[in-house]
Amino acid sequence: MSFSSEVKEELSRQLSTARHCQIAEIAAIISMCGGISISAKDRYCLKIQTENVAVSRKYFTLLKKTFNICTEVSIKQHVSQKKSRTYMVLIKSHEDTMRVLQAAKLIGKDMEIGEDFSAVSNVVVQNACCRRAFIRGAFLAAGSISAPEKFYHFEIVCMSVYKAEQLQAIINTFDIDAKIVQRKKYYVVYIKEGAQIVEILNVMEAHVALMNLENVRILKEMRNSVNRQVNCETANINKTVNAAVKQIEDIQYIQSTIGFDSLSEGLEDVARLRLEQPEATLKELGMMLTPQVGKSGVNHRLRKLSNLADELRGK
């Protein structure tokens, strides 16, 4: 089971105790994957279609608990894809359909259905708990989340820009920076930053998935921290080795041209010691001298030797 499926499975088994939150979640599911059939006698029939059994189960349970409505559930097996199925939950009764649409604010007082089933009133999401339920329902119906081991990406696909902007505004009330991008004929509300995806899981109350994602984030951060430290130490070692090689080359050049006798006592001592101890650090070289010299003093002498070698090469 993918991480996205695990999140949906967890969310599908949660049921809000407050009726207004249940209605908000129903409104989101209908908004994202619902449809209306109208008979010749202007009788409405409400249905949702989904390829996720968890969504159909949650919707069926919500309708039963909230409105005590009996629904029909059908399963369509795709011939071309043996593992792919479409689940349809159908409310046949016109009266029950109208009850649900009116409670979910998906139909106005003039009996006009909101654009693409967008909520025509913010009453259904006026409370923070209802906004949580709405986001949860929207994700169940049309959302997905990538496996955190690979990369961070959370998205909900909307049929219209109006619906995407409405959902974005609801998500942003929780201080989450959701963005919108057009993908072919759809509009996608998405979040790409790891900490913000953790926050949206918390908003939807997917606490098990949140902990799993946090564990992956911690491991990733530890691994990245170790890699950065190793890279830094490797860079420092390379820098030290390259400097030592250059120092030895300069000292050997001075020895072969003018010899150490022309050097001052301090420079000669450092030059001979560096040749004898090519792997020693500046601090270690300073402690081997008599009298001992600090790190900066050793560095100063080696720099003078390097400048002298450059002058001799120039001549």
C-alpha atoms as a printed R data frame, in Angstrom:
    type eleno elety resid chain resno       x      y       z
1   ATOM     1    CA   MET     A     1   0.000  0.000   0.000
2   ATOM     2    CA   SER     A     2   1.360  3.438  -0.958
3   ATOM     3    CA   PHE     A     3   1.833  6.176   1.632
4   ATOM     4    CA   SER     A     4  -1.046  8.087   0.038
5   ATOM     5    CA   SER     A     5  -3.329  5.061   0.417
6   ATOM     6    CA   GLU     A     6  -2.243  4.626   4.039
7   ATOM     7    CA   VAL     A     7  -3.196  8.232   4.809
8   ATOM     8    CA   LYS     A     8  -6.595  7.830   3.150
9   ATOM     9    CA   GLU     A     9  -7.208  4.564   4.950
10  ATOM    10    CA   GLU     A    10  -6.477  6.264   8.277
11  ATOM    11    CA   LEU     A    11  -8.731  9.233   7.465
12  ATOM    12    CA   SER     A    12 -11.555  7.003   6.230
13  ATOM    13    CA   ARG     A    13 -11.818  5.347   9.652
14  ATOM    14    CA   GLN     A    14 -12.193  8.654  11.502
15  ATOM    15    CA   LEU     A    15 -15.681 10.024  12.048
16  ATOM    16    CA   SER     A    16 -16.350 13.475  13.477
17  ATOM    17    CA   THR     A    17 -18.851 13.487  16.339
18  ATOM    18    CA   ALA     A    18 -20.288 16.919  15.452
19  ATOM    19    CA   ARG     A    19 -22.966 16.922  12.756
20  ATOM    20    CA   HIS     A    20 -21.749 20.211  11.243
21  ATOM    21    CA   CYS     A    21 -18.274 18.700  10.706
22  ATOM    22    CA   GLN     A    22 -19.796 15.605   9.104
23  ATOM    23    CA   ILE     A    23 -21.730 17.850   6.713
24  ATOM    24    CA   ALA     A    24 -18.559 19.795   5.851
25  ATOM    25    CA   GLU     A    25 -16.740 16.555   4.986
26  ATOM    26    CA   ILE     A    26 -19.691 15.362   2.887
27  ATOM    27    CA   ALA     A    27 -19.704 18.736   1.081
28  ATOM    28    CA   ALA     A    28 -16.018 18.352   0.201
29  ATOM    29    CA   ILE     A    29 -16.398 14.780  -1.100
30  ATOM    30    CA   ILE     A    30 -19.393 15.724  -3.284
31  ATOM    31    CA   SER     A    31 -17.583 18.857  -4.461
32  ATOM    32    CA   MET     A    32 -14.545 16.855  -5.607
33  ATOM    33    CA   CYS     A    33 -16.074 13.725  -7.102
34  ATOM    34    CA   GLY     A    34 -19.846 14.177  -7.112
35  ATOM    35    CA   GLY     A    35 -22.362 14.426  -9.928
36  ATOM    36    CA   ILE     A    36 -26.068 15.011 -10.496
37  ATOM    37    CA   SER     A    37 -28.430 13.092 -12.757
38  ATOM    38    CA   ILE     A    38 -31.703 14.843 -13.664
39  ATOM    39    CA   SER     A    39 -34.696 12.852 -14.857
40  ATOM    40    CA   ALA     A    40 -37.274 13.993 -17.392
41  ATOM    41    CA   LYS     A    41 -39.491 15.047 -14.478
42  ATOM    42    CA   ASP     A    42 -36.730 17.234 -12.980
43  ATOM    43    CA   ARG     A    43 -35.984 14.732 -10.240
44  ATOM    44    CA   TYR     A    44 -32.430 14.878  -8.916
45  ATOM    45    CA   CYS     A    45 -30.221 11.881  -8.233
46  ATOM    46    CA   LEU     A    46 -26.852 12.394  -6.477
47  ATOM    47    CA   LYS     A    47 -23.836 10.155  -6.998
48  ATOM    48    CA   ILE     A    48 -20.109 10.108  -6.326
49  ATOM    49    CA   GLN     A    49 -17.522  8.026  -8.185
50  ATOM    50    CA   THR     A    50 -14.129  7.077  -6.848
51  ATOM    51    CA   GLU     A    51 -11.420  4.492  -7.421
52  ATOM    52    CA   ASN     A    52 -10.637  4.349  -3.705
53  ATOM    53    CA   VAL     A    53 -12.753  2.012  -1.597
54  ATOM    54    CA   ALA     A    54 -11.864  3.994   1.549
55  ATOM    55    CA   VAL     A    55 -13.539  7.105   0.093
56  ATOM    56    CA   SER     A    56 -16.731  5.254  -0.838
57  ATOM    57    CA   ARG     A    57 -16.838  3.616   2.611
58  ATOM    58    CA   LYS     A    58 -16.376  6.947   4.395
59  ATOM    59    CA   TYR     A    59 -19.019  8.704   2.265
60  ATOM    60    CA   PHE     A    60 -21.494  5.850   2.760
61  ATOM    61    CA   THR     A    61 -20.955  5.966   6.545
62  ATOM    62    CA   LEU     A    62 -21.260  9.759   6.701
63  ATOM    63    CA   LEU     A    63 -24.583  9.752   4.845
64  ATOM    64    CA   LYS     A    64 -25.941  7.040   7.104
65  ATOM    65    CA   LYS     A    65 -24.818  8.718  10.338
66  ATOM    66    CA   THR     A    66 -25.692 12.285   9.367
67  ATOM    67    CA   PHE     A    67 -28.907 11.935   7.331
68  ATOM    68    CA   ASN     A    68 -29.912  8.300   7.911
69  ATOM    69    CA   ILE     A    69 -30.015  7.883   4.137
70  ATOM    70    CA   CYS     A    70 -29.908  4.495   2.463
71  ATOM    71    CA   THR     A    71 -27.645  4.531  -0.572
72  ATOM    72    CA   GLU     A    72 -26.818  2.116  -3.357
73  ATOM    73    CA   VAL     A    73 -23.196  1.089  -3.854
74  ATOM    74    CA   SER     A    74 -22.015 -0.395  -7.157
75  ATOM    75    CA   ILE     A    75 -18.573 -1.562  -8.286
76  ATOM    76    CA   LYS     A    76 -17.356 -1.390 -11.857
77  ATOM    77    CA   GLN     A    77 -14.393 -3.560 -12.849
78  ATOM    78    CA   HIS     A    78 -12.238 -2.134 -15.654
79  ATOM    79    CA   VAL     A    79 -11.520 -4.776 -18.283
80  ATOM    80    CA   SER     A    80  -8.243 -3.211 -19.407
81  ATOM    81    CA   GLN     A    81  -6.957 -2.870 -15.829
82  ATOM    82    CA   LYS     A    82  -7.713 -5.943 -13.736
83  ATOM    83    CA   LYS     A    83  -6.769 -4.293 -10.446
84  ATOM    84    CA   SER     A    84  -8.660 -1.058 -11.176
85  ATOM    85    CA   ARG     A    85 -12.212 -0.610  -9.915
86  ATOM    86    CA   THR     A    86 -14.614  2.315  -9.738
87  ATOM    87    CA   TYR     A    87 -16.950  2.585  -6.780
88  ATOM    88    CA   MET     A    88 -20.207  4.528  -7.130
89  ATOM    89    CA   VAL     A    89 -22.375  5.589  -4.186
90  ATOM    90    CA   LEU     A    90 -25.843  6.650  -5.355
91  ATOM    91    CA   ILE     A    91 -28.694  8.538  -3.643
92  ATOM    92    CA   LYS     A    92 -31.729  7.766  -5.780
93  ATOM    93    CA   SER     A    93 -34.341  9.703  -3.828
94  ATOM    94    CA   HIS     A    94 -34.895 13.294  -5.015
95  ATOM    95    CA   GLU     A    95 -35.908 14.378  -1.526
96  ATOM    96    CA   ASP     A    96 -32.787 12.857   0.069
97  ATOM    97    CA   THR     A    97 -30.616 14.416  -2.635
98  ATOM    98    CA   MET     A    98 -32.052 17.855  -1.937
99  ATOM    99    CA   ARG     A    99 -31.569 17.411   1.833
100 ATOM   100    CA   VAL     A   100 -27.902 16.620   1.368
101 ATOM   101    CA   LEU     A   101 -27.234 19.402  -1.162
102 ATOM   102    CA   GLN     A   102 -29.001 22.023   0.946
103 ATOM   103    CA   ALA     A   103 -27.278 20.978   4.190
104 ATOM   104    CA   ALA     A   104 -23.884 20.976   2.432
105 ATOM   105    CA   LYS     A   105 -24.580 24.431   0.932
106 ATOM   106    CA   LEU     A   106 -23.960 23.076  -2.566
107 ATOM   107    CA   ILE     A   107 -27.259 24.478  -3.803
108 ATOM   108    CA   GLY     A   108 -28.586 28.015  -3.387
109 ATOM   109    CA   LYS     A   109 -31.967 29.264  -2.253
110 ATOM   110    CA   ASP     A   110 -32.961 29.592  -5.908
111 ATOM   111    CA   MET     A   111 -32.224 25.860  -6.277
112 ATOM   112    CA   GLU     A   112 -29.191 26.572  -8.469
113 ATOM   113    CA   ILE     A   113 -26.250 24.220  -7.927
114 ATOM   114    CA   GLY     A   114 -22.971 25.993  -7.122
115 ATOM   115    CA   GLU     A   115 -20.368 26.227  -9.863
116 ATOM   116    CA   ASP     A   116 -18.888 22.734 -10.294
117 ATOM   117    CA   PHE     A   117 -20.394 21.810  -6.910
118 ATOM   118    CA   SER     A   118 -18.438 24.530  -5.137
119 ATOM   119    CA   ALA     A   119 -19.869 25.470  -1.769
120 ATOM   120    CA   VAL     A   120 -22.083 28.493  -2.432
121 ATOM   121    CA   SER     A   121 -21.876 29.642   1.196
122 ATOM   122    CA   ASN     A   122 -19.019 29.744   3.680
123 ATOM   123    CA   VAL     A   123 -21.435 28.753   6.451
124 ATOM   124    CA   VAL     A   124 -20.444 25.117   6.010
125 ATOM   125    CA   VAL     A   125 -16.794 25.951   6.847
126 ATOM   126    CA   GLN     A   126 -17.193 28.843   9.286
127 ATOM   127    CA   ASN     A   127 -15.728 26.859  12.221
128 ATOM   128    CA   ALA     A   128 -12.094 25.699  12.332
129 ATOM   129    CA   CYS     A   129 -13.234 22.120  13.032
130 ATOM   130    CA   CYS     A   130 -15.441 22.209   9.922
131 ATOM   131    CA   ARG     A   131 -12.571 23.538   7.795
132 ATOM   132    CA   ARG     A   132 -10.461 20.603   9.009
133 ATOM   133    CA   ALA     A   133 -13.254 18.219   8.013
134 ATOM   134    CA   PHE     A   134 -13.644 19.905   4.610
135 ATOM   135    CA   ILE     A   135  -9.918 19.589   3.829
136 ATOM   136    CA   ARG     A   136 -10.023 15.968   4.986
137 ATOM   137    CA   GLY     A   137 -12.939 15.206   2.673
138 ATOM   138    CA   ALA     A   138 -11.296 17.006  -0.263
139 ATOM   139    CA   PHE     A   139  -8.084 15.032   0.188
140 ATOM   140    CA   LEU     A   140  -9.984 11.740   0.461
141 ATOM   141    CA   ALA     A   141 -11.854 12.453  -2.758
142 ATOM   142    CA   ALA     A   142  -9.163 14.022  -4.963
143 ATOM   143    CA   GLY     A   143  -5.872 14.193  -3.093
144 ATOM   144    CA   SER     A   144  -2.549 12.396  -3.047
145 ATOM   145    CA   ILE     A   145   0.714 12.579  -1.120
146 ATOM   146    CA   SER     A   146   4.108 11.284  -2.212
147 ATOM   147    CA   ALA     A   147   6.163  8.790  -0.242
148 ATOM   148    CA   PRO     A   148   8.336 10.959   2.053
149 ATOM   149    CA   GLU     A   149  11.379  8.739   1.444
150 ATOM   150    CA   LYS     A   150  11.432 10.053  -2.144
151 ATOM   151    CA   PHE     A   151  10.317 13.685  -1.941
152 ATOM   152    CA   TYR     A   152   7.725 15.924  -0.300
153 ATOM   153    CA   HIS     A   153   4.570 16.662  -2.282
154 ATOM   154    CA   PHE     A   154   0.930 17.026  -1.258
155 ATOM   155    CA   GLU     A   155  -1.830 17.893  -3.729
156 ATOM   156    CA   ILE     A   156  -5.593 18.022  -4.271
157 ATOM   157    CA   VAL     A   157  -6.888 18.145  -7.852
158 ATOM   158    CA   CYS     A   158  -9.829 20.477  -8.580
159 ATOM   159    CA   MET     A   159 -12.030 20.698 -11.651
160 ATOM   160    CA   SER     A   160 -12.131 24.516 -11.766
161 ATOM   161    CA   VAL     A   161  -9.966 27.451 -10.735
162 ATOM   162    CA   TYR     A   162 -12.838 28.775  -8.600
163 ATOM   163    CA   LYS     A   163 -12.952 25.561  -6.605
164 ATOM   164    CA   ALA     A   164  -9.130 25.498  -6.289
165 ATOM   165    CA   GLU     A   165  -9.061 29.073  -4.973
166 ATOM   166    CA   GLN     A   166 -11.808 28.242  -2.499
167 ATOM   167    CA   LEU     A   167  -9.878 25.235  -1.188
168 ATOM   168    CA   GLN     A   168  -6.601 27.212  -1.111
169 ATOM   169    CA   ALA     A   169  -8.264 29.909   1.001
170 ATOM   170    CA   ILE     A   170  -9.554 27.298   3.469
171 ATOM   171    CA   ILE     A   171  -6.117 25.671   3.788
172 ATOM   172    CA   ASN     A   172  -4.396 29.048   4.205
173 ATOM   173    CA   THR     A   173  -6.517 29.813   7.290
174 ATOM   174    CA   PHE     A   174  -4.224 27.332   9.102
175 ATOM   175    CA   ASP     A   175  -1.098 29.364   8.159
176 ATOM   176    CA   ILE     A   176  -0.169 26.878   5.449
177 ATOM   177    CA   ASP     A   177   1.114 28.324   2.181
178 ATOM   178    CA   ALA     A   178  -0.806 26.269  -0.392
179 ATOM   179    CA   LYS     A   179  -0.239 27.134  -4.057
180 ATOM   180    CA   ILE     A   180  -2.184 26.505  -7.269
181 ATOM   181    CA   VAL     A   181  -0.864 25.260 -10.603
182 ATOM   182    CA   GLN     A   182  -2.773 24.396 -13.768
183 ATOM   183    CA   ARG     A   183  -2.213 20.875 -15.075
184 ATOM   184    CA   LYS     A   184  -3.943 20.326 -18.423
185 ATOM   185    CA   LYS     A   185  -7.627 21.066 -17.763
186 ATOM   186    CA   TYR     A   186  -7.358 20.714 -13.974
187 ATOM   187    CA   TYR     A   187  -6.205 23.048 -11.208
188 ATOM   188    CA   VAL     A   188  -4.002 21.547  -8.510
189 ATOM   189    CA   VAL     A   189  -3.722 22.898  -4.972
190 ATOM   190    CA   TYR     A   190  -0.324 21.727  -3.726
191 ATOM   191    CA   ILE     A   191   2.197 21.926  -0.859
192 ATOM   192    CA   LYS     A   192   5.859 20.974  -1.334
193 ATOM   193    CA   GLU     A   193   7.616 21.923   1.913
194 ATOM   194    CA   GLY     A   194   8.069 19.052   4.381
195 ATOM   195    CA   ALA     A   195   7.141 20.969   7.544
196 ATOM   196    CA   GLN     A   196   3.984 22.326   5.897
197 ATOM   197    CA   ILE     A   197   2.919 18.831   4.799
198 ATOM   198    CA   VAL     A   198   3.338 17.720   8.413
199 ATOM   199    CA   GLU     A   199   1.070 20.612   9.386
200 ATOM   200    CA   ILE     A   200  -1.633 19.720   6.824
201 ATOM   201    CA   LEU     A   201  -1.626 16.118   8.092
202 ATOM   202    CA   ASN     A   202  -2.125 17.512  11.579
203 ATOM   203    CA   VAL     A   203  -4.987 19.689  10.312
204 ATOM   204    CA   MET     A   204  -6.658 16.621   8.781
205 ATOM   205    CA   GLU     A   205  -5.943 14.708  12.021
206 ATOM   206    CA   ALA     A   206  -3.959 11.973  10.271
207 ATOM   207    CA   HIS     A   207  -1.752 11.520  13.336
208 ATOM   208    CA   VAL     A   208  -0.313  8.084  12.511
209 ATOM   209    CA   ALA     A   209   0.743  9.240   9.031
210 ATOM   210    CA   LEU     A   210   2.143 12.415  10.586
211 ATOM   211    CA   MET     A   211   4.394 10.421  12.942
212 ATOM   212    CA   ASN     A   212   5.567  8.186  10.097
213 ATOM   213    CA   LEU     A   213   6.438 11.219   7.986
214 ATOM   214    CA   GLU     A   214   8.204 12.906  10.899
215 ATOM   215    CA   ASN     A   215  10.332  9.784  11.459
216 ATOM   216    CA   VAL     A   216  11.403  9.869   7.815
217 ATOM   217    CA   ARG     A   217  12.144 13.606   8.046
218 ATOM   218    CA   ILE     A   218  14.313 13.085  11.136
219 ATOM   219    CA   LEU     A   219  16.301 10.318   9.433
220 ATOM   220    CA   LYS     A   220  16.726 12.474   6.324
221 ATOM   221    CA   GLU     A   221  17.904 15.476   8.342
222 ATOM   222    CA   MET     A   222  20.354 13.327  10.337
223 ATOM   223    CA   ARG     A   223  21.717 11.793   7.139
224 ATOM   224    CA   ASN     A   224  22.076 15.219   5.522
225 ATOM   225    CA   SER     A   225  23.752 16.611   8.641
226 ATOM   226    CA   VAL     A   226  26.265 13.738   8.714
227 ATOM   227    CA   ASN     A   227  26.945 14.167   4.996
228 ATOM   228    CA   ARG     A   228  27.532 17.902   5.431
229 ATOM   229    CA   GLN     A   229  29.905 17.261   8.349
230 ATOM   230    CA   VAL     A   230  31.820 14.585   6.440
231 ATOM   231    CA   ASN     A   231  32.068 16.832   3.373
232 ATOM   232    CA   CYS     A   232  33.310 19.710   5.533
233 ATOM   233    CA   GLU     A   233  35.913 17.543   7.256
234 ATOM   234    CA   THR     A   234  37.007 16.072   3.917
235 ATOM   235    CA   ALA     A   235  37.378 19.556   2.472
236 ATOM   236    CA   ASN     A   236  39.468 20.641   5.480
237 ATOM   237    CA   ILE     A   237  41.688 17.555   5.197
238 ATOM   238    CA   ASN     A   238  42.198 18.160   1.472
239 ATOM   239    CA   LYS     A   239  43.027 21.795   2.165
240 ATOM   240    CA   THR     A   240  45.548 20.828   4.853
241 ATOM   241    CA   VAL     A   241  47.169 18.139   2.672
242 ATOM   242    CA   ASN     A   242  47.411 20.439  -0.350
243 ATOM   243    CA   ALA     A   243  48.960 23.173   1.795
244 ATOM   244    CA   ALA     A   244  51.500 20.726   3.255
245 ATOM   245    CA   VAL     A   245  52.440 19.441  -0.221
246 ATOM   246    CA   LYS     A   246  52.978 23.029  -1.440
247 ATOM   247    CA   GLN     A   247  55.058 23.853   1.655
248 ATOM   248    CA   ILE     A   248  57.289 20.806   1.127
249 ATOM   249    CA   GLU     A   249  57.752 21.649  -2.564
250 ATOM   250    CA   ASP     A   250  58.776 25.216  -1.665
251 ATOM   251    CA   ILE     A   251  61.169 24.063   1.061
252 ATOM   252    CA   GLN     A   252  62.779 21.468  -1.237
253 ATOM   253    CA   TYR     A   253  63.221 24.159  -3.918
254 ATOM   254    CA   ILE     A   254  64.926 26.486  -1.430
255 ATOM   255    CA   GLN     A   255  67.172 23.609  -0.279
256 ATOM   256    CA   SER     A   256  68.217 22.781  -3.852
257 ATOM   257    CA   THR     A   257  68.936 26.400  -4.853
258 ATOM   258    CA   ILE     A   258  70.356 28.418  -1.969
259 ATOM   259    CA   GLY     A   259  70.389 25.811   0.807
260 ATOM   260    CA   PHE     A   260  69.224 26.125   4.399
261 ATOM   261    CA   ASP     A   261  72.431 27.873   5.569
262 ATOM   262    CA   SER     A   262  71.213 31.154   4.069
263 ATOM   263    CA   LEU     A   263  68.017 30.996   6.175
264 ATOM   264    CA   SER     A   264  67.523 32.472   9.612
265 ATOM   265    CA   GLU     A   265  67.551 30.012  12.500
266 ATOM   266    CA   GLY     A   266  63.774 30.163  12.959
267 ATOM   267    CA   LEU     A   267  63.005 29.543   9.256
268 ATOM   268    CA   GLU     A   268  65.606 26.757   9.026
269 ATOM   269    CA   ASP     A   269  64.141 24.936  12.051
270 ATOM   270    CA   VAL     A   270  60.604 25.054  10.593
271 ATOM   271    CA   ALA     A   271  61.836 24.037   7.129
272 ATOM   272    CA   ARG     A   272  63.722 20.958   8.408
273 ATOM   273    CA   LEU     A   273  60.838 19.987  10.729
274 ATOM   274    CA   ARG     A   274  58.262 20.229   7.918
275 ATOM   275    CA   LEU     A   275  60.365 17.891   5.740
276 ATOM   276    CA   GLU     A   276  60.665 15.423   8.615
277 ATOM   277    CA   GLN     A   277  56.946 15.656   9.582
278 ATOM   278    CA   PRO     A   278  54.980 16.073   6.335
279 ATOM   279    CA   GLU     A   279  51.661 14.991   7.911
280 ATOM   280    CA   ALA     A   280  51.873 17.102  11.081
281 ATOM   281    CA   THR     A   281  49.495 19.990  11.659
282 ATOM   282    CA   LEU     A   282  50.717 23.532  12.271
283 ATOM   283    CA   LYS     A   283  49.932 23.178  15.967
284 ATOM   284    CA   GLU     A   284  51.883 19.921  16.179
285 ATOM   285    CA   LEU     A   285  54.865 21.479  14.355
286 ATOM   286    CA   GLY     A   286  54.889 24.398  16.795
287 ATOM   287    CA   MET     A   287  54.977 22.051  19.797
288 ATOM   288    CA   MET     A   288  57.993 20.200  18.337
289 ATOM   289    CA   LEU     A   289  60.072 23.387  18.055
290 ATOM   290    CA   THR     A   290  62.413 24.569  20.796
291 ATOM   291    CA   PRO     A   291  61.239 26.892  22.158
292 ATOM   292    CA   GLN     A   292  57.655 26.067  21.254
293 ATOM   293    CA   VAL     A   293  55.834 28.336  18.801
294 ATOM   294    CA   GLY     A   294  52.113 28.908  18.386
295 ATOM   295    CA   LYS     A   295  50.083 27.890  15.363
296 ATOM   296    CA   SER     A   296  50.059 31.410  13.920
297 ATOM   297    CA   GLY     A   297  53.837 31.705  14.373
298 ATOM   298    CA   VAL     A   298  54.467 28.462  12.467
299 ATOM   299    CA   ASN     A   299  52.081 29.597   9.724
300 ATOM   300    CA   HIS     A   300  53.910 32.942   9.479
301 ATOM   301    CA   ARG     A   301  57.291 31.207   9.019
302 ATOM   302    CA   LEU     A   302  55.980 28.770   6.423
303 ATOM   303    CA   ARG     A   303  54.431 31.673   4.516
304 ATOM   304    CA   LYS     A   304  57.806 33.473   4.511
305 ATOM   305    CA   LEU     A   305  59.439 30.315   3.131
306 ATOM   306    CA   SER     A   306  56.778 30.118   0.426
307 ATOM   307    CA   ASN     A   307  57.323 33.773  -0.556
308 ATOM   308    CA   LEU     A   308  61.079 33.170  -0.693
309 ATOM   309    CA   ALA     A   309  60.607 30.161  -2.970
310 ATOM   310    CA   ASP     A   310  58.384 32.220  -5.286
311 ATOM   311    CA   GLU     A   311  61.050 34.957  -5.451
312 ATOM   312    CA   LEU     A   312  63.743 32.414  -6.320
313 ATOM   313    CA   ARG     A   313  61.557 30.917  -9.035
314 ATOM   314    CA   GLY     A   314  61.015 34.412 -10.455
315 ATOM   315    CA   LYS     A   315  64.731 34.995 -10.691
